[in-house]
């Protein structure tokens, strides 16, 4: 045991091996030892005393001996597309030359191609150089779903780096501010406000949620006389791809009163203590947004989400300045710059990045930190599988101004079964931050295979067709 311990100590300290047969007294007689040499000898004796069999076993149990981080290279990128989680979600797996891999996820509803097109730019890179690779590929992302490939890769890189160094992802982001991450839930809508309130209340009493969100759209009133002004013969569905300011649709005072009365009845059942946010107002004009926001003031809403498209910062600021309820946006913004613009001009009270669009874990933490400097809090949008969920959990844990993370899959019975490892993912309104390496979960292959998209039935099949693309990507001359 002593020889084994000394060999390990030599390896740790990078000292050349020597014969350990001679007695200490012989060595002392043959060498001239000064004060410094004596101290070194004492330190060495203490180290040998420390590396007893118990401590040696503990060391070997905590150090990842399956990876040499400096020599890691990316060798492959493959995909598997999950359906009904509740959205369609392409999972990605990045493989390496040392047998460890990283999991990531393209934004819900996006194409797997957004990730596959990056493969040739990743092969041969060391996945532990997360920021270097992100800066290399971020030019190929964009707002909304177009950011999904870059962000999915970034998630997988943190998963890989965490596994290589045997630490959780949050630790590599600077550590954590919290051990549990608060979650909020959307809830199936009902035209009956009392029934809808009952569903919300079950979220609190039955599932332990401490933060809620509701849909409050123009669809509640548009089919009733005198509630909505719009071009005759049209409905809100006709404007699905038309930005709000260009639809010609406005809610009348009668419609505003009806929508406010709906929220009032919900609050009467639910109570005023639990935060209640609102979303999906419909593509209504700016002035309707302001009048509706003012009418909801008495119900103390947690925030009003995406009332108009985020790109119109000056118009968003008009709503924020006119309404005494927090105004929030951000789920479709890619990278930090536009978040900082909104925060610095106080066009919003809160930001709402979706980590699978905003740039991944590190970029989203930067977004939170930079917006915090302007007094702006951060909630997080999410609608995907447990892979992206855990990426969000690590980021939320590491970001100080975080408020709550959306959990869009609480009603999917098999959702947590998609992964092994850190369980339960969600319990009584919170997600516990894992201390296991990387993102902290692995895939349950059999369950994932049961929920593959019918148009994409392959499970992490080879993708050699994406290996050879070698364009010149530089953006400057």
Buried (B, 14 or more C-beta within 10 A) or exposed (E): EEEEBBEBBBEEEEEEEEEEEEEEEEEEEEEEEEEEEEEEBEEBEEBEEEBEEEEBEEEEEEEBEEBEBEEBBBBBBBBBBBBEBBBBBBBBBBBBEBEBBBBBBBBBBBBBBBBBBBBBBBBEBBBBBBEEBBEBBBEBBBBBBBBBBBBBBBBBBBBBBBBBBBBBBBBBBEEBBBEBBBBBBBBEBEEEBEBBBBBBBEBBEEBEBBBBBBBBBBBBBBEEEEBBBBEEEEEBEBBEEEEBBEBEBBBBEEBBBBBBEBBBBBBEBBEEEBBBBBBBBBBBBBBBBBBBBBBBEEBEBBBBBBBBBBEBBEBBBBBBEBBEBBBBBBBBBBBBEBBBEBBBBBBBBBBBBBBBBBBBBBBBBBBBBBBBEBEBBBBBBBBBBBBBBBBBBBBBBBBEBBBBBBBBBBEBEBBBBBBEBBBEBBEEBBBBBBEBBBBBBBBBEEBBEEBBBEEBEEBBEEBEEBEEEEEEEEEEE
